[in-house]
Amino acid sequence: MALGILLKILSTLAFTAMAVGVRIASPRIPIAEIVFFRSIVALALLVAWLLWTGGLPGQLATRRPVGHLGRGLSGTAGMFANFTSLALLPLADATAYFYASPIFVTLIAALGLRENVHASRWFAVLIGFGGVLAMLSEHVGFANLSKILGNHGLGDEGVGAMVALAGAAFAAISIIQTRRLAASEHTAAIVFYFTCLTTFVGGAALVLAALAPDVLPSQAFVSPDARDLAALVGAGLMGGLAQIAVTTSYRYADASLLATYDYFAMVWALLASLLIFGQWPSLTVLGGAAAIAGSGLLALLGERAFASRAMNKAFDIPNEIG
């Protein structure tokens, strides 16, 4: 169990390091190019890991190619949105929005899939939604709503906040699809086909921008200098290592236990924002991030309690204290 927890925490650190690389490269390098580099480097690392562990080709066998395609498309959209938000927002702020995805998971499950969602999860959604509104008030500025609706627009941070929320929504769709795939597909296959698709989409966007510059003018390939190349390769390596670490962690501990350690990413993001970029979130953003993290933990605790009651009832086990 301890090894699983350690791997999970290391995966959050690696994901944060990936985000740092994305943010360093984003002022000069288009998002499609960042996605392509991040994905192809991570894909090479993933293939090497599968070869080393003997996972090829057995772990890549699939009976649900359409399911992988759907999961890959939602995950790719989420990656583009998350990387765009990292280019427009401080690192810690963008990371906090990403952890709003459990809110969207609950909404999609209840409203879209008609799943039975118990009261504790709805309470968690309300807390998390309050945190999102608090952060939006900082980045969008509800006090200036008339200006926003006029010709002044949202500004970079306002657009970044909206894109970050879209990324969280796409991540929620991807999470739901991954849960369904996990019932019959190996985790390595889910990660592999997703990374293949992000590599393809990133590369296709670069090719389209080269062949039809009027269609995607902002995504034209930019030759990276040494600093940008290091950031791009580092983002790919860290993203690949994070995926391997989080995949391996589930061999040693339950997913429900490891989920509570996801929020270490907020700690790393806060430290990186301050030490690398000299940025510290406002009290409003910190409060909103705390509410979002708290809502996720509350939803997890509620799920555990609900599952425990169901198990006790099924086996007629008394659930008493003392």
C-alpha positions as CSV (number, residue, x, y, z in Angstrom):
1,M,0.0,0.0,0.0
2,A,2.8,2.4,0.9
3,L,4.4,1.9,-2.5
4,G,1.1,2.7,-4.2
5,I,0.7,5.9,-2.3
6,L,4.3,6.9,-3.0
7,L,3.9,6.3,-6.7
8,K,0.6,8.3,-6.8
9,I,2.3,11.3,-5.1
10,L,5.2,11.1,-7.5
11,S,2.8,11.0,-10.4
12,T,1.2,14.3,-9.2
13,L,4.7,15.8,-9.0
14,A,5.5,14.6,-12.5
15,F,2.2,16.0,-13.9
16,T,3.1,19.4,-12.3
17,A,6.6,19.3,-13.8
18,M,4.9,18.6,-17.2
19,A,2.7,21.6,-16.7
20,V,5.7,23.7,-15.9
21,G,7.3,22.7,-19.2
22,V,4.0,23.5,-21.1
23,R,3.9,26.9,-19.5
24,I,7.6,27.7,-20.2
25,A,7.1,26.7,-23.9
26,S,3.7,28.3,-24.4
27,P,4.7,32.0,-25.1
28,R,6.5,31.0,-28.3
29,I,5.3,27.5,-29.2
30,P,1.7,26.9,-30.5
31,I,-0.5,24.6,-28.5
32,A,-0.8,21.9,-31.2
33,E,3.0,21.7,-31.3
34,I,3.2,21.3,-27.5
35,V,0.5,18.6,-27.6
36,F,2.5,16.8,-30.4
37,F,5.8,16.9,-28.6
38,R,4.4,16.0,-25.2
39,S,2.5,13.1,-26.8
40,I,5.2,11.6,-29.0
41,V,7.8,11.7,-26.3
42,A,5.4,10.2,-23.8
43,L,4.4,7.5,-26.4
44,A,8.1,6.5,-26.9
45,L,8.6,6.2,-23.2
46,L,5.4,4.2,-22.8
47,V,6.3,1.8,-25.5
48,A,9.8,1.3,-23.9
49,W,8.1,0.6,-20.5
50,L,5.7,-1.9,-22.1
51,L,8.7,-3.7,-23.8
52,W,10.6,-3.7,-20.5
53,T,7.7,-5.1,-18.5
54,G,6.6,-7.6,-21.3
55,G,3.3,-5.8,-21.9
56,L,3.6,-5.9,-25.7
57,P,1.5,-7.0,-27.4
58,G,-0.8,-8.7,-25.0
59,Q,-1.8,-5.6,-22.9
60,L,-2.7,-3.7,-26.0
61,A,-5.3,-6.2,-27.2
62,T,-8.8,-4.6,-27.4
63,R,-12.4,-5.5,-28.1
64,R,-13.6,-1.9,-27.9
65,P,-11.9,0.3,-30.5
66,V,-14.8,2.6,-30.7
67,G,-14.7,3.1,-27.0
68,H,-11.0,4.0,-27.1
69,L,-11.8,6.5,-29.9
70,G,-14.5,8.2,-27.8
71,R,-12.3,8.3,-24.8
72,G,-9.3,9.5,-26.9
73,L,-11.3,12.3,-28.5
74,S,-12.6,13.7,-25.2
75,G,-9.2,13.3,-23.6
76,T,-7.5,15.1,-26.6
77,A,-10.0,18.0,-26.3
78,G,-9.2,18.2,-22.6
79,M,-5.5,18.2,-23.2
80,F,-5.8,21.1,-25.8
81,A,-8.0,23.0,-23.3
82,N,-5.7,22.4,-20.3
83,F,-2.6,23.4,-22.2
84,T,-4.3,26.5,-23.5
85,S,-5.3,27.5,-19.9
86,L,-1.8,27.0,-18.8
87,A,-0.7,29.5,-21.4
88,L,-3.2,32.1,-20.2
89,L,-3.4,31.5,-16.4
90,P,-1.0,31.2,-13.5
91,L,0.0,27.6,-13.0
92,A,-1.7,27.2,-9.7
93,D,-5.0,28.8,-11.0
94,A,-5.1,26.5,-14.0
95,T,-4.4,23.5,-11.9
96,A,-7.3,24.4,-9.5
97,Y,-9.8,24.6,-12.3
98,F,-8.7,21.2,-13.6
99,Y,-9.8,19.7,-10.2
100,A,-13.3,20.8,-10.9
101,S,-13.8,17.7,-13.1
102,P,-15.5,15.7,-10.3
103,I,-18.2,18.3,-10.3
104,F,-18.9,17.6,-14.0
105,V,-18.6,13.9,-13.4
106,T,-21.5,14.0,-10.9
107,L,-23.6,16.3,-13.2
108,I,-23.0,14.1,-16.3
109,A,-23.7,10.9,-14.3
110,A,-26.9,12.3,-12.8
111,L,-28.4,14.3,-15.6
112,G,-26.9,12.6,-18.7
113,L,-26.6,9.0,-17.6
114,R,-29.5,9.0,-15.1
115,E,-27.4,7.4,-12.4
116,N,-28.6,7.5,-8.8
117,V,-26.5,10.2,-7.1
118,H,-26.9,10.4,-3.3
119,A,-27.2,13.5,-1.2
120,S,-23.5,13.8,-0.1
121,R,-22.3,14.0,-3.7
122,W,-24.8,16.8,-4.5
123,F,-23.7,18.6,-1.3
124,A,-20.1,18.3,-2.5
125,V,-21.1,19.6,-6.0
126,L,-22.6,22.7,-4.4
127,I,-19.4,23.4,-2.4
128,G,-17.2,22.9,-5.4
129,F,-19.5,25.1,-7.6
130,G,-19.1,27.8,-5.0
131,G,-15.3,27.5,-5.3
132,V,-15.5,27.7,-9.1
133,L,-17.7,30.9,-8.8
134,A,-15.2,32.4,-6.4
135,M,-12.3,31.7,-8.8
136,L,-14.3,33.0,-11.8
137,S,-15.0,36.2,-9.9
138,E,-11.2,36.7,-9.7
139,H,-10.5,35.9,-13.4
140,V,-13.6,37.1,-15.2
141,G,-14.7,39.9,-12.9
142,F,-18.4,39.6,-12.3
143,A,-18.4,43.2,-11.0
144,N,-17.6,44.3,-14.6
145,L,-20.2,42.2,-16.2
146,S,-21.4,45.0,-18.5
147,K,-17.9,45.5,-19.8
148,I,-17.5,41.7,-20.4
149,L,-20.7,41.6,-22.4
150,G,-19.7,44.7,-24.3
151,N,-16.7,45.1,-26.6
152,H,-14.0,44.7,-24.0
153,G,-14.1,40.9,-23.9
154,L,-13.0,38.6,-21.2
155,G,-9.3,39.3,-21.4
156,D,-6.6,36.6,-21.3
157,E,-7.3,35.4,-17.8
158,G,-11.1,35.4,-18.4
159,V,-10.6,33.3,-21.6
160,G,-8.2,31.1,-19.7
161,A,-10.7,30.5,-17.0
162,M,-13.4,29.5,-19.5
163,V,-11.1,27.2,-21.4
164,A,-9.9,25.6,-18.1
165,L,-13.5,24.9,-17.2
166,A,-14.1,23.4,-20.6
167,G,-11.0,21.2,-20.0
168,A,-12.4,20.0,-16.7
169,A,-15.7,19.1,-18.4
170,F,-13.9,17.2,-21.2
171,A,-11.8,15.5,-18.5
172,A,-15.0,14.4,-16.7
173,I,-16.3,12.8,-19.9
174,S,-13.0,11.1,-20.3
175,I,-13.1,9.8,-16.7
176,I,-16.6,8.3,-17.3
177,Q,-15.5,6.7,-20.5
178,T,-12.3,5.3,-18.9
179,R,-14.3,3.7,-16.1
180,R,-16.4,1.9,-18.7
181,L,-13.4,0.8,-20.7
182,A,-11.6,-0.4,-17.5
183,A,-14.2,-3.2,-17.1
184,S,-12.8,-5.0,-20.1
185,E,-9.6,-3.2,-21.2
186,H,-6.1,-3.2,-19.7
187,T,-5.0,0.2,-18.3
188,A,-1.9,0.1,-20.6
189,A,-4.2,-0.1,-23.6
190,I,-6.3,2.8,-22.5
191,V,-3.2,5.0,-22.0
192,F,-1.5,3.8,-25.2
193,Y,-4.4,4.5,-27.6
194,F,-5.1,7.8,-26.0
195,T,-1.5,8.9,-26.4
196,C,-1.5,7.7,-30.0
197,L,-4.6,9.8,-30.7
198,T,-3.2,13.0,-29.1
199,T,0.0,12.5,-31.1
200,F,-2.0,12.1,-34.3
201,V,-4.3,15.1,-33.7
202,G,-1.4,17.4,-32.7
203,G,0.6,16.4,-35.8
204,A,-2.4,16.7,-38.0
205,A,-3.1,20.3,-36.7
206,L,0.5,21.2,-37.5
207,V,0.3,19.7,-41.0
208,L,-3.0,21.5,-41.7
209,A,-1.5,24.8,-40.5
210,A,1.3,24.3,-43.0
211,L,-0.8,23.3,-45.9
212,A,-3.7,25.8,-45.2
213,P,-2.2,28.6,-43.2
214,D,-5.5,30.6,-43.4
215,V,-7.3,27.8,-41.5
216,L,-5.1,27.5,-38.5
217,P,-2.7,30.5,-38.6
218,S,-2.0,30.4,-34.9
219,Q,-0.8,26.8,-35.0
220,A,2.0,27.1,-37.6
221,F,5.1,25.2,-36.6
222,V,7.7,27.2,-34.7
223,S,11.3,25.9,-34.6
224,P,12.0,25.6,-30.9
225,D,15.2,27.1,-29.5
226,A,17.2,25.1,-26.9
227,R,15.1,26.4,-24.0
228,D,11.8,25.6,-25.6
229,L,13.0,22.2,-26.9
230,A,14.1,21.3,-23.3
231,A,10.7,22.4,-22.0
232,L,8.9,20.3,-24.7
233,V,10.9,17.2,-24.2
234,G,10.7,17.6,-20.5
235,A,6.9,17.9,-20.6
236,G,6.7,14.7,-22.7
237,L,9.0,12.8,-20.4
238,M,7.3,14.0,-17.2
239,G,3.8,13.3,-18.7
240,G,4.9,9.8,-19.7
241,L,6.5,9.1,-16.3
242,A,3.4,10.4,-14.6
243,Q,1.2,8.0,-16.6
244,I,3.4,5.0,-15.8
245,A,3.6,5.9,-12.1
246,V,-0.1,6.4,-11.7
247,T,-0.8,3.2,-13.7
248,T,1.6,1.2,-11.6
249,S,0.2,2.7,-8.3
250,Y,-3.1,0.9,-8.8
251,R,-1.3,-2.5,-8.5
252,Y,-0.4,-1.7,-4.9
253,A,-3.4,0.2,-3.5
254,D,-7.1,0.8,-4.1
255,A,-8.2,3.5,-6.5
256,S,-10.5,5.0,-3.8
257,L,-7.6,5.4,-1.4
258,L,-5.2,6.8,-4.0
259,A,-7.8,9.4,-5.2
260,T,-7.3,11.3,-2.0
261,Y,-3.7,12.0,-3.0
262,D,-4.6,13.7,-6.3
263,Y,-4.7,17.0,-4.5
264,F,-0.9,16.9,-3.8
265,A,-0.8,18.4,-7.3
266,M,-2.2,21.7,-5.9
267,V,0.7,21.8,-3.4
268,W,3.3,21.3,-6.1
269,A,1.5,23.8,-8.4
270,L,1.5,26.5,-5.6
271,L,5.2,25.9,-5.0
272,A,6.1,26.0,-8.7
273,S,4.1,29.1,-9.2
274,L,5.9,30.9,-6.5
275,L,9.5,29.5,-6.9
276,I,9.6,29.3,-10.7
277,F,7.2,32.0,-12.0
278,G,7.1,34.3,-9.0
279,Q,3.3,34.1,-8.9
280,W,1.1,33.6,-5.9
281,P,-2.6,33.2,-6.1
282,S,-4.9,35.7,-4.5
283,L,-6.8,34.8,-1.3
284,T,-10.0,34.5,-3.5
285,V,-8.4,31.9,-5.8
286,L,-6.9,30.0,-2.8
287,G,-10.3,29.9,-1.1
288,G,-11.9,28.7,-4.3
289,A,-9.2,26.1,-4.8
290,A,-9.7,24.9,-1.2
291,A,-13.5,24.6,-1.8
292,I,-12.9,22.6,-5.0
293,A,-10.5,20.3,-3.3
294,G,-12.7,19.9,-0.3
295,S,-15.7,19.1,-2.5
296,G,-13.7,16.3,-4.2
297,L,-12.6,14.8,-0.9
298,L,-16.2,15.1,0.5
299,A,-17.6,13.3,-2.5
300,L,-15.0,10.6,-2.1
301,L,-15.8,10.1,1.6
302,G,-19.5,10.0,0.8
303,E,-18.9,7.3,-1.8
304,R,-16.9,5.2,0.7
305,A,-19.6,5.6,3.4
306,F,-22.3,4.7,0.8
307,A,-20.4,1.6,-0.4
308,S,-19.7,0.5,3.2
309,R,-23.4,0.8,4.1
310,A,-24.3,-1.2,1.0
311,M,-21.8,-3.9,1.8
312,N,-22.9,-4.1,5.5
313,K,-26.5,-4.4,4.4
314,A,-25.7,-7.0,1.8
315,F,-23.9,-9.2,4.3
316,D,-25.9,-8.2,7.4
317,I,-22.8,-6.8,9.1
318,P,-23.5,-4.4,12.0
319,N,-22.1,-0.9,11.4
320,E,-21.5,0.4,14.9
321,I,-18.9,2.4,16.8
322,G,-17.6,1.3,20.1
